[in-house]
Amino acid sequence: MACIAAVSLSRAEDAVPKSGTLLLLHYRWRHDTLKLIESQRVKAAVKVSRSRNRDARDQGTETARSPFSYEVISADGSLIAIKYLHDPGLRQVEVQDRGEHQLHREQSPVDSSDIFLRVPEPNAKAIRFYRHGTPGPAAKRSEGAAAGLGPEPAPSKTLIAEFPLE
């Protein structure tokens, strides 16, 4: 069974400790289905961002090409944070090539994997998981995109599951 752990939603370099609660979430990915296993609120020193004006969509952009993401939603439906995850259906392993002594990545499918998340947002009321992909063959390309001059069709974003947070 593979295990995916995501870090908290605040960046360490611009965070200060604050007394509060932390929501610990444990999900299981099995056969393209996501299931909540355990949810627990604990008292903890939570790191809070010093930058109050930073847009929530800027968080986690370094891995924005990942095939999965989750969004933390507030009670009023606004977006608090977005984070990206590796594909929970694949195990990624670095293997040394015997001839050249180079490392390369190999992926192999897994039947099940666990996902552990820490959500330090006290106002979080829901979490949504999405699968990202490239547009299908039916996606229309503009004439400029076909010639390499314009934007390509937007990648698809499919809701996998939504869970309320208590």
N, C-alpha and C positions, 0 to 999 in steps of 0.2 A: 504494500500500500504506500503510495507516495504521499508526501506532506508538503503543503505550500503554506508558508507563513508570511503574512504581510505586516509591514511595520505600521506604526501609528500614523495618523494623518497630519501631524505637525512636523516641521523640519527641525532637527536638533540644533542647527547652527543659529537659528533665529527664534529660539524658544526659551522660555523661563519656567521653572517649576511653579506649579500652583496646586494647592490642595483641592481635591475634587473626587469625582468618580470616573471610573474607566469601565467601559462595556467590553467584556471578553466574549467573543463569538466563535463557535466551533461548527463548521459546516462539513458535510460529506458529499463529495461529487462521485456519483456512481451511475454508469450507463447514461450519460448526458442529462442527469437529473441532480439537482442540488437540494439537500435536505438539511434543515437546522437540527443539530445534535444537542447543543447546549448554549445557553445565553446566561451570563452572570455579570452583575454590576459589583464592582469592588472599589473600596476607598483606595486612592492612590495619589501620588504626586504626579499630576498631569502636566506635560509641557504644553504651554500655550504660546502661540506665535506672537511675536512683538509687533509684527506688521499687520495692522488691522485692515488695511486697504487692499491687501493682496486678494485677487480674485480666486475663488475656490477652484476654478477650472485650470489654474496654473499648476496646481499640485499634481505631482506624478507625471508630468509631461515627458520626463526623460525616458519613459517606457511606453509612450503613447502608441507604439506600433504593436503592442501585445494584443493577443486575440480576445482577452477577457478584461472586463473592468467592473468596478462596483461604484455606486454613487450613494452617498449618505445624504438623506433628505430631512429637512426640518419639519416641524408641525404645520407650518404654513405652506409647505410644498416647495420651498426654495432649496436650491442645491447648496450643500455645505462643503462637500469635498468629492473628488473623483480620484480613484487609485486604479492602477492597472496590475494585472496578474498574468503569470504564465499559464499556458493551457493546462488545466487540471487533469486532462485525459492523457497527457504525455509526460513521460519521465525524461528529463534532459540530463545527459551524462557526458563529461569530458573524458575522452579516451586518447591515449598516446598512440600515435602511428608508429609501428615497429620499425619501419624502414627509415623514416626521416626524423623520428623523435619529435614530432610536432603534435600538439594537442588539437583535437577537433571534436565537435559536438555531435552526439548521436541522440536521436529521439526514439523512444519506444512507447507504444500504447500501454496504459495501465487500466485495470478494471475499476479501481476505486482510489480516491485520494482525499485527504483531509485538508481543510482550509481553516486556518486560525487567524482571526482578525482582532485588533485592539482599536476600539473607537473611543477617543477621548472627548467627544462632543456631547455635552449634557443636553443639548437641544435636539439631538438626533432622534427621529421618530420612525424612520424606515430606511431600509437598505435595498438597493436594486442591483442585480447582477446582469451584465450584458455580454453578449458574444459579438465580436467585431469581425468583419470579413470584407473581402473585396466585392465590388458590385458584380452582380451576375451578368451573363451574356445579354440579357434583355435590357440592361441599363443603356440608355441612349447617350451617345457621345456627341458633343457639339462639333461643328466643322472645325473650329479652332483646336479643340482637343485632339481630333483625329489627325490634324497636321502638326501636332506637338506645340501649338501656340496658346492653347487655352486650358482651363481647368478640366481635370478628369472628373468623372462622376464620383460623388461622395461614397465612401465606404459604407457598407450596411451596418446597422446596429440593431441587434435583436434582443429583446428582453427575455432573459432566461427565467428569473424568479424575482419576486419582491417579498420582503419579510418585514413585518412591523417590529419595531424595537421598543421594549418596555423598560 
